[in-house]
Amino acid sequence: MLWVVLLLIAWGAAGVSCIRLCLVTASAAQRPSHATRKPTSPELSPYETAFLAGGPHRVADLALVSMHLRRRLLLAHTGWATVVDPEGRDDLERTVIRAIGPDGQSRIAPVRAAAAAADAVRTLADRLVAAGLAVPHGTRSDLESAVRAVRGTAVLVVALAAAAILIPGQETTHAGPVAAWFALPLVLTLGCLAIARLENHPYSPWASPTGQHWLDSLPAPAHGADRDLLAAVAVRGVGAVEDPELRAALLSGART
């Protein structure tokens, strides 16, 4: 009856990991009591909107596109960024220019990574968290960790089931019932993952419920003007760029 012990281990791991994921998800869904900005506030900057929709790398993408459209930076489809105007208008643009270096030219990938990790982006994130619009880094990390734990448990259940079936001396006629018993914790873990995905899709993992409400209230960006393109990049990312050369440059920078 060694398979019973393995089954108990499978149930224990499945129960603990799924309960943890449920608790973390419920905690992340709670609206912060210290929110200082209304969800329909018109004061959010494009960078703040980009962070809520896609996180630090979305902010970096927006900065690169903005500088390119204003002829302050040239983004080549080959994946290189060239400084045209060395005077940045804000901290993030100055970070981009510093990341490119004194030669005035660099691959886009390291520039994008440096901009995403800049103090300016961290300050922006802290401001959004304090306003109750963004999910704190610790909460987001806990959620990602909980999801990985449930996935790992699903793999563990399959491995324990295989071990239980292959135990020496196990009768062939018992393989079916043993597999059926192990199917229950497997269904639990997979079901928990499916529910977590449905609850969060298509929502941003960076925005709190209040921040997501703000994103949902935004009108669909129009087409044509640079301002509309920047709004579309902030909300939808690089996929909103229609220029094939600019999109190729940004996708080159995204492969980090």
Secondary structure, DSSP 4 states (H G I P E B T S, - for coil): -HHHHHHHHHHHHHHHHHHHHHHHHHHHHSPPTT--S-TT-TT--HHHHHHHHH-HHHHHHHHHHHHHHTTSEEE-TTSEEEES----SSHHHHHHHHHH-TTSEEEHHHHHHHHHTSHHHHHHHHHHHHTT-B--HHHHHHHHHHHHHHHHHHHHHHHHHHHHHT-TT--GGGHHHHHHHHHHHHHHHHHHHHHHHHHHTTS-SSB-HHHHHHHHHSPPP-SSSHHHHHHHHHHH-GGG---HHHHHHHHHHH--
